[in-house]
Amino acid sequence: MRIESRYNGPNGSGNGGWSAGMFAGEAGGTGPVEVTLRRPPPLETELSLVDGEVRDPAGDLVAEVRPVDAVDAVVPPVDLGTAVAAATRYPGLVEHPFPGCYVCGPQRADGLRIFPGRLPDGRTAAPFRAPEQVSEATVWAALDCPGGWTVLAPGRPYLLGRIAAVVAALPAPGDECVVTGALLGVDGRKAAVHTSLYGPDGALLGAARATWIAR
């Protein structure tokens, strides 16, 4: 498997959610999967998955993949209008640690352009128009950054460290979806977050729990 350069997060490495979704898809299975990123996923590099370990050609460990029993991490939805209004308050429009991120980077006209803004109760919300090509990795990517933006602050970037997700269904290309995120707590450099993705009819398409690490 290979992470194409367009699916980047920070410069020179793969977006955490997209990469984790690719690794989970390679692992197969039908239940929830947890992916732990041991280092920034390299771009345009042939990676292999053997016995739950993703390694690069040199044999260095990139990520670990394992099945989990359940992902009980549902964040309540909001309506599309509320999500659109929240996106106008997206902090990343003013200051962004990785403005070229495929998922939430404002510089990426060809990205997912998910701009999570804060709601009054502290959750984040954003609209998400599904792209022309949708895969499970797309859903994992959509479930990534909205959780991070519950804790990201100017001058203190975070990176995804671990994510467990379940995908109930894929959105159809062009669907106007809503993604929500919630912060559970911060322990030192670690932040625990939940995210959920909802389809145009309000159906839950996917949910994730994740740990983000302050740089």
N, C-alpha and C positions, 0 to 999 in steps of 0.2 A: 504494500500500500504506500501511497505517496500523497503528502499534503501539498496541494498546488499553492503557488505563491500568492494567489489572489485571496486565499483563505487565511490571511495573516491576522495576528493580534498585535502585540508589540512588534516593532520592526525586526524582521529576520526570523520570526518564529510563528507557529500556527496559532490561530485563535483557540483558546482553551476548550470552549464548548464544541466547536466544530471538530477539533482533533479528537476529543474524547468520544464524540458521537461516531466518528470514523472507526476508532478502535473498538468501540462497543459493537458496531455493525460487523466488523471483522471477526469478533469473538462468537457471533451467532447467538442462538438461544432465543427464548421467547419472553423471559422475565426481565425485571429491572437489573441494571448493571451499574457498578461503581467503578470509576476510573480515577486513579491517583497519578497525577503528573509529577514525575521525578525530576524533570528538567524541561525547559521550554521546548516544545515539539519542533524539530527542524523542518524547514520547507524544502520541497523538491529533493527529497532524500528517500530512497527505498527503505521502508521499515518492515520488520517482520514481527509477527505475534506468535509466540510459542509458550505454551503452558502459562498463559495469563500475563506474559511479560512482552512488552513492546520494546524492541531493540533496534539500534541503527546498524549500518554495515560494519562498524568497528566493534559491535557487541555491547556498546554502552546502553544502559537502561534508560528508556525514555518515559515509560508509563507502566502501570500495573492495572490489570482489568480483572474484576471478579464479579460473580453474580451476587445479588442481595435478595433478601426475602421480600422486601416491600420498600416503597418510597412514599411515606406518609408526610407529604410536604406541600399540601395544597394551600395556595394563597388566594383569598377571595377575589372574584373578578370585579371589574368596573365596566361601565358601558363605554362604547367607543368614543363618545363625545368627551367624557371625563379623561380618557387616555390621551386624546388629542390635545386637550388643554394642558395636561401634565407635561407632555412632550415640549411645550413651549418654554417650560421651566427647566429643561435639561441642562445640568451644569456643564456638560461636555461641550456645549456650544460656545462657552466662554473660555473654559480651560479644560484641556483633555490630555491625560498622560500619553495616550496612544491614538492620536487623531486619525491615523490611517487604518484603524481596526475594521475588519470586514463587517463586524456586527454593529458596532455603535460609533464608528468613527465618522465625524461630520465631513471629513475630506473625501470619503468614499462614495461617489455617486453611483458606483456599481455594487455597493454593499447592501446589507439588509436594512440599514438606516433605522435601527431601533434606538430611540432616544428617550431613555427612562427619566421621567421627572418625578419629583417628590409629591406625594399626596399629603393632605393635612395630618393623617394618622401615622405618617412616617414611611408607609409603603411607597414603592415606585410603580409607575404604570406607563405604558407606551403603546401606541398602535403599531401593528406589524403587517405590512402587505406581503403575502407569500410570493416569492419569486417564481419565475417561469418553470424552473426546475426545483422540485422539492424532494428531499430525502430525509431519513431519520437524522442525519447529521445536521440538516437545516434546523430541525426542531431543537436538537441539543444546543446548537449555537444560539437560537432565540432564547433558550432558557439560561444562558450564561450571563451575559453582561447586565441584565436588569437586576440580578442579585448583587453583583459587584457595586452597582451604583447606589445601593442602600448604605454603603459604608465608605465609598471613595470620597475623598475630600481634597481640596487644593493642597498641593505639596506632599500628599501621602498616597501614592499609588498602591494598589493591591493587584495581585495576580491570582488567578484560579489555581488552587492546589489539588482539590478533590471534588468530584461531582458524581452523584448518583441520580439517574433519571429513569423515568418510565414514559414511553410514548404510546398513547392510546390510539391516536389516529393522526394522519398527515393532513395538513390543510391543502386545499386545492390551489393551484396557481392563481394568483390574483385575489385570494380571499383576504378580507380585511379582518385581521385578528387583533387580540389584545393580550399583552403579556404583563404580569404583575410580579413584584418582588417584595420580600420582607426580610428584615434583619432580625435574627433570633438573639444574637449576643456577640460580644467581642471579648476574647480572652487573650491578652497580650497582643501578639501580632496576628492572631487568627480571628476571623470573623465567620460566623455560621449564618447562612442565608437560605431562604427558600424562594422558588420561582414557579410560576404556572403560566401556561399558554392556553388561551381560549379561542375557539373558532367564532365565525360570524353569528352563529346561532346560540352562542354562550356555552357550547359543549367544551368540556375540558379535554384538550388535545395532548397535553404533556405536563409533567411536574418534575421538579428536581430539588434536591438539597445539595448544598455545596459548602466548601470551606475555602475562603480566600485568605491569602497571606500578604501582609504588608511588606513592601520591599525595604 
